[in-house]
Amino acid sequence: MRKIIISDTSCLITLDKINQLETLRSLFRTITVSTIIAEEYGKSLPAFVEILDPSQKVFSKHFN
């Protein structure tokens, strides 16, 4: 299964507005957002959304 990192809230907000947020879980199983994205979204995130910040080693390993 592919991993996806969401870099802005527009995807979450738009899918939420049309009641299709669950589509992300169907496609990717787990998605990753930063704390900033989670705060901008402003609602509770579903369990399939993982919150990791770019300063964590998980991200730095992928982008270095």
C-alpha positions in Angstrom: 0.0 0.0 0.0 1.3 3.5 -0.9 1.9 6.1 1.8 0.5 9.6 1.4 1.4 12.8 3.2 -1.1 15.6 3.0 0.6 18.9 2.9 -2.4 21.3 3.2 -5.9 21.2 4.6 -7.8 21.7 1.4 -8.0 18.0 0.7 -9.3 17.2 4.1 -11.8 20.1 4.2 -13.2 19.4 0.7 -13.6 15.7 1.2 -15.2 16.4 4.6 -17.7 18.8 3.1 -18.9 16.1 0.6 -18.8 13.4 3.3 -16.1 11.5 1.5 -13.2 11.7 3.9 -13.3 7.9 4.2 -12.2 7.8 0.6 -8.6 8.5 1.7 -8.6 5.4 4.0 -10.0 3.3 1.1 -7.2 4.5 -1.2 -4.2 4.7 1.2 -5.2 2.9 4.4 -3.2 5.5 6.5 -2.4 9.1 5.7 0.0 11.4 7.4 -0.4 15.1 8.3 1.6 17.5 10.3 0.4 19.0 13.6 -0.2 22.3 11.8 -2.4 20.6 9.2 -4.4 18.9 12.0 -4.9 22.2 13.8 -5.9 24.0 10.6 -8.5 21.3 9.8 -10.0 22.1 13.2 -12.0 18.9 13.7 -11.2 15.5 15.2 -9.3 13.4 12.7 -10.3 9.8 11.9 -8.1 7.0 13.4 -6.5 6.3 10.0 -4.8 9.8 10.0 -1.4 9.8 11.5 0.1 13.0 12.9 3.9 13.4 12.4 5.9 16.6 12.2 8.7 17.2 9.6 11.2 17.5 12.3 10.7 13.8 13.2 13.2 11.3 11.8 10.5 9.6 9.7 10.3 12.6 7.4 13.9 13.6 7.4 14.8 10.1 6.2 12.6 10.5 3.2 13.6 14.0 2.2 17.3 14.0 2.7 
